[in-house]
Amino acid sequence: MSALAKNYNRRKISFKYGKGSFLYTNKGKKYLDFVQGIAVNSLGHSNPYLVKAIIKQVKKLWHVSNAFIIPEGEKLASRLAKKTFADFVIFQNSGAEATEAAIKVAKRYFYSIGQPKKNRILCVKNSFHGRTLATIYASGSKKMTEGFGPKVDGFDHFEFGSHNSLKKSITNKTAAIMVETVMGEGGIKVIPDWCLKGLRKICNENKILLILDEVQCGIGRSGNFFAFGSSKIKPDIVPIAKGIGGGFPLGAVLMSKRVASGMTAGTHGSTFGGNPLAMSVGNAVLDQLFKRGFLTSVKKISKYFHSELNKLKIKFPKVIKEVRGVGLLIGLQLHNDQKKFIQKLMDNKLLTIRAAENVVRILPPLNVKKKEIDLAIKIIKKVCLTHK
Ligand SMILES: Cc1ncc(COP(=O)(O)O)c(C=O)c1O
């Protein structure tokens, strides 16, 4: 009898160790892991470079308070700022903390410029920004908020893809629009570049901030460092997590100089956020991601994966409805019974995970090999042959 609370519907399997794209059970069974902790292990399991970096830091210094200067954090923040739109960074430990901090940054900015009533955040209905009280109410999802009243106020919602609904929902109290650049949990729905440009324009016209949640789709997963990279727009605030820690809990909120002006001493904090151990791992992840050609290879391999999956869609039109996503954030939308399909994939030693709208989510590590993709395609094909 497990003493863990029942808030997860866990699969009846556990693993002893992992290596690259694979996980191994106690009994030596080998699984191709295309979940990777839900887009967390960006460089696969037990990546030797990350292992070396973490061991080196473990022997030196794990944790000191943010009351002191943390050189590893200074380094990570300045690398993120140099490579992106951002001027400033606040480190956190998870995605929900990062999105919640993003909300705080937006509110505080308007407060600091003498507009405290401009404090509402406009989000997509049924989006996903985490599981804290504020972020579940940001999601506008009945399922996630049920039983957790009273409602955390300060959020308005519009329908995904509806410009009319978006424009109608903006009021003089709107401080920011917050969207996932690619809706992950919501079914791998990509906001196209032209829409991102439109969003930026609407924000500029209405003097409101644009928050792009890149917790799941950021840090190279799209083939660009950020999923909004191809649109060439500049958001004001970007929460990140998952891939930046490569498996170590690490989140951050990135922001422009203008909006950072509200975050004066004492306005936000975190005991663990930005400690030397997490920062060293984050720096090691960036060492790999910023290597010449790394993101180009993510683009190349993901193009191959998408094209192979689209071939399967053509071959099995009654099983696969749509191949969704960008880069290595991939969704297979099925006509029916995604749960059974995922189970059958697992029976054939391929791990995937669900998303809304009957989608099978496929999240290989960013350094996945072609032969591993070929193996996944072979297994998916086999399951398609028997799936009704
Ligand atoms: C887009 C997005 N934002 C926020 C979160 C919350 O991240 P965490 O589970 O680390 O709190 C997630 C998690 O899946 C996510 O996909």
The ligand as an SDF file (V2000), in Angstrom:
LIG
                    3D

 16 16  0  0  0  0  0  0  0  0999 V2000
    3.2310   25.6990  -20.4720 C   0  0  0  0  0  0  0  0  0  0  0  0
    3.4350   25.2770  -19.0380 C   0  0  0  0  0  0  0  0  0  0  0  0
    3.4880   26.2160  -18.0820 N   0  0  0  0  0  0  0  0  0  0  0  0
    3.6860   25.8930  -16.8010 C   0  0  0  0  0  0  0  0  0  0  0  0
    3.8210   24.5770  -16.4080 C   0  0  0  0  0  0  0  0  0  0  0  0
    4.0310   24.2240  -14.9720 C   0  0  0  0  0  0  0  0  0  0  0  0
    5.2910   23.7150  -14.7720 O   0  0  0  0  0  0  0  0  0  0  0  0
    5.6370   22.8860  -13.4430 P   0  0  0  0  0  0  0  0  0  0  0  0
    4.9160   21.5900  -13.5430 O   0  0  0  0  0  0  0  0  0  0  0  0
    7.1220   22.7530  -13.4710 O   0  0  0  0  0  0  0  0  0  0  0  0
    5.1680   23.6870  -12.2860 O   0  0  0  0  0  0  0  0  0  0  0  0
    3.7760   23.5670  -17.3750 C   0  0  0  0  0  0  0  0  0  0  0  0
    3.9120   22.1610  -16.9990 C   0  0  0  0  0  0  0  0  0  0  0  0
    3.6220   21.2420  -17.7190 O   0  0  0  0  0  0  0  0  0  0  0  0
    3.5680   23.9250  -18.7360 C   0  0  0  0  0  0  0  0  0  0  0  0
    3.5100   23.0000  -19.6880 O   0  0  0  0  0  0  0  0  0  0  0  0
  1  2  1  0
  2  3  1  0
  2 15  2  0
  3  4  2  0
  4  5  1  0
  5  6  1  0
  5 12  2  0
  6  7  1  0
  7  8  1  0
  8  9  2  0
  8 10  1  0
  8 11  1  0
 12 13  1  0
 12 15  1  0
 13 14  2  0
 15 16  1  0
M  END
$$$$
